Amino acid sequence: MRVWITGASSGMGEACAYLYAARKAQLILTSSSLQKLEPVAEKCRSLGAEVHLLPYDLEQLACIPALSQQAWQQYGGLDILFCNAGVSQRTNVEETSMEVFHKIMDINFYAPVEMTKAILPLMLENGGGNIAATTSIAGCFGFPLRCAYSSSKHALYGFFETLQAEYTDKGIHTTLVCPGRVRTDISLNSLDRNGQRRGVMDPGQANGISAEKAAKKIVRAIDRNRREVLVGGKELIMVYIKRFFPGLCARLARKIKPM
């Protein structure tokens, strides 16, 4: 099994890497920080995996096709591409600069699209494969202080849902991963009004499910070629409220504590 995971240096990406490592997978791990990837790789190798590190800043879109070719060639193909990397923010519409919008859209939306467009034809030639993408429940409905983040995740959901519609019958299985509150570093790494790292753990995030529990659900969903997997706790009820009672969802969203 050949697996490429982005956002692999922490959180759900790291936890998924360990689960695949326990299966003796051939792993390609990507993150913007080589320093943070190295201990993850060491643990994966101790679990029996073969690991190649491919550090990269996904905001740099121009070289992603070449990066994807490098990932594909490392083990002679890929069985699973998991586009998991992402960045969030904690600012309202007025405070959020266009620079922050562009940064978040580049990392959260355009980078996975670039990777998918590079890997998809190779998977088709190879007989198929699995592509998973981490969206968010914030990609299912608007969420306070997440205008750029929610926009990027709505776009991501639309792209990968279209991929499902076009390529499932051609052997490409797409899984939309929709986390709610999971204990990861996403709030710590979220951007403030100046586009700088906030460095604050939100209480909701701190009280979320563990990344390890989330990873088990994600890997199981990919194994089963699930169309979508919701990952989190009681906050996931909002997804169903949105689907069946959109007006109620809108009213509830206005009252959500955004931190």
C-alpha positions in Angstrom: 0.0 0.0 0.0 1.4 3.3 -1.1 0.1 6.4 0.7 0.8 10.1 0.4 -0.4 12.2 3.3 -0.2 16.0 3.5 -0.3 17.8 6.9 1.4 14.7 8.3 3.5 16.4 11.0 0.7 16.6 13.6 -3.0 16.0 14.3 -5.1 13.7 12.1 -2.4 13.4 9.4 0.1 12.2 11.9 -2.3 9.8 13.5 -3.3 8.4 10.1 0.3 7.9 9.2 0.8 5.7 12.3 -2.2 3.6 11.4 -0.9 3.0 7.9 2.6 2.4 9.2 1.3 -0.4 11.3 0.1 -2.0 8.1 3.7 -1.8 6.7 2.6 0.8 4.1 5.0 2.7 1.9 4.4 6.3 3.2 5.1 9.7 1.7 4.7 12.4 4.4 4.4 16.1 3.5 4.4 19.1 5.8 5.9 22.6 5.6 8.3 21.6 8.4 11.0 18.9 7.9 11.9 19.2 11.6 8.4 18.3 12.7 8.2 15.5 10.1 11.3 13.7 11.2 10.0 12.3 14.5 6.8 11.2 12.8 8.9 9.3 10.2 11.0 7.7 12.9 7.9 6.4 14.7 6.4 5.2 11.4 9.6 3.3 10.6 9.6 1.7 14.0 6.1 0.4 13.2 7.4 -1.3 10.1 6.7 1.3 7.3 8.9 2.5 4.6 8.9 6.3 4.7 9.9 9.1 2.4 9.7 12.7 3.5 8.6 15.3 1.1 8.5 18.7 3.0 6.9 21.5 1.1 5.0 24.7 1.6 1.7 24.1 -0.2 1.1 27.8 -0.5 3.7 27.7 -3.4 1.3 26.4 -6.0 3.6 26.6 -9.1 5.7 23.6 -8.1 2.9 21.3 -6.9 2.7 19.4 -10.2 6.4 18.6 -10.0 6.0 17.7 -6.3 3.2 15.3 -7.2 5.3 13.6 -9.9 8.0 13.1 -7.4 5.6 11.6 -4.9 4.2 9.3 -7.6 7.6 8.1 -8.8 8.9 7.4 -5.3 7.2 4.0 -5.0 6.1 3.6 -8.6 2.6 4.9 -8.0 0.1 5.7 -5.3 -2.9 3.8 -3.9 -4.1 6.6 -1.6 -3.7 10.4 -1.8 -4.9 12.1 1.4 -5.1 15.8 1.1 -5.2 16.7 4.7 -3.1 19.9 5.2 -5.0 23.1 6.0 -5.0 26.5 7.8 -7.7 28.4 9.5 -8.4 31.9 10.8 -10.2 33.7 13.7 -11.4 37.0 12.2 -14.6 38.4 11.1 -15.3 39.6 7.5 -14.3 43.2 8.1 -11.0 42.2 9.8 -9.9 39.5 7.3 -7.6 40.9 4.7 -7.5 39.7 1.1 -4.0 38.5 1.8 -5.4 36.1 4.4 -8.2 35.0 2.0 -5.6 34.2 -0.7 -3.3 32.3 1.6 -6.1 30.2 3.0 -7.6 29.5 -0.4 -4.2 28.6 -1.8 -3.4 26.1 0.9 -6.8 24.7 1.6 -8.3 24.6 -1.9 -6.0 25.3 -4.8 -3.2 23.0 -3.5 -5.4 19.9 -3.2 -6.9 20.7 -6.6 -3.4 20.9 -8.1 -2.4 17.7 -6.4 -5.5 15.9 -7.6 -5.2 17.1 -11.2 -1.6 15.8 -11.2 -2.3 12.4 -9.6 -5.7 11.7 -11.1 -4.6 10.8 -14.7 -1.8 8.6 -13.3 -4.2 6.7 -11.1 -6.6 6.3 -14.0 -3.8 4.8 -16.1 -2.9 2.6 -13.2 -6.4 1.2 -12.8 -7.8 3.4 -10.0 -7.1 4.5 -6.5 -8.4 6.4 -3.5 -8.3 10.2 -3.0 -9.4 11.6 0.4 -9.6 15.3 1.3 -10.1 16.9 4.7 -12.9 19.4 4.4 -14.7 20.5 7.6 -18.2 20.8 9.0 -17.5 24.5 8.4 -17.6 23.5 4.7 -21.2 22.5 5.2 -22.5 25.7 6.7 -21.2 29.2 7.6 -19.4 29.6 10.9 -18.5 32.7 12.8 -14.9 34.0 12.5 -14.2 31.5 9.8 -15.1 33.5 6.6 -12.0 32.5 4.6 -11.7 29.0 6.1 -15.4 28.2 5.6 -15.2 29.5 2.0 -12.2 27.3 1.2 -13.8 24.3 2.7 -17.1 24.9 0.9 -15.1 25.1 -2.4 -13.1 21.9 -1.5 -16.3 20.0 -0.8 -17.8 21.1 -4.1 -14.7 20.0 -6.0 -14.3 16.6 -4.5 -18.1 15.9 -4.7 -17.8 16.6 -8.4 -14.8 14.3 -8.6 -17.0 11.6 -7.1 -19.7 12.2 -9.6 -17.3 12.0 -12.6 -14.8 9.3 -11.7 -16.3 6.8 -9.2 -17.3 4.5 -12.0 -13.7 4.7 -13.4 -12.1 3.3 -10.2 -11.4 6.5 -8.4 -12.9 6.4 -4.9 -13.2 9.8 -3.2 -13.8 10.2 0.5 -14.8 13.6 2.0 -13.5 13.9 5.5 -15.6 16.4 7.5 -14.1 17.0 11.0 -15.9 18.9 13.7 -13.9 19.5 16.9 -10.8 17.4 17.0 -7.9 18.1 19.3 -5.3 19.2 16.8 -3.1 22.3 16.4 -5.5 24.0 13.9 -6.6 26.7 16.3 -3.1 27.2 17.5 -1.9 27.7 13.9 -4.9 29.8 12.9 -4.3 33.3 11.5 -5.2 36.6 13.3 -6.2 39.9 11.6 -2.6 40.5 10.6 -2.2 37.1 9.1 0.0 35.9 12.0 -0.2 32.7 14.0 -2.5 33.2 16.9 -1.0 30.5 19.2 -4.2 30.1 21.2 -6.0 26.8 21.7 -9.7 27.2 21.5 -11.7 25.6 24.3 -13.9 23.8 21.8 -10.9 22.4 20.1 -9.3 21.4 23.4 -12.5 19.5 24.3 -12.8 17.7 21.0 -12.2 14.1 20.2 -8.6 12.9 20.0 -6.7 12.8 16.7 -6.2 9.1 17.2 -9.9 8.4 17.4 -10.5 10.6 14.4 -7.8 8.8 12.4 -9.4 5.4 13.0 -12.7 6.7 11.6 -10.9 8.3 8.6 -8.8 5.2 7.7 -11.9 2.9 8.1 -13.9 5.2 5.8 -11.1 5.2 3.1 -10.9 1.4 3.4 -14.6 1.1 2.7 -14.6 3.6 -0.1 -17.0 5.8 1.9 -18.3 8.9 0.1 -18.2 11.0 3.3 -17.2 10.6 6.9 -18.1 12.9 9.7 -15.6 13.1 12.5 -16.2 14.6 15.9 -18.7 14.8 18.7 -22.1 16.3 19.3 -21.4 19.3 17.1 -21.9 17.0 14.1 -25.6 17.3 14.6 -25.3 20.7 12.9 -24.6 19.0 9.6 -27.9 17.2 9.7 -29.8 20.3 10.8 -28.3 22.1 7.8 -29.4 19.4 5.5 -33.0 19.1 6.7 -33.7 22.4 8.5 -31.4 25.0 6.8 -33.3 28.0 8.4 -32.8 26.6 11.9 -29.2 26.0 11.1 -28.7 29.6 10.1 -30.2 30.8 13.4 -28.2 28.4 15.4 -24.9 29.3 13.6 -25.4 33.0 14.7 -25.3 31.8 18.4 -22.3 29.4 18.1 -19.4 30.3 20.3 -16.7 30.6 17.6 -13.7 29.9 19.8 
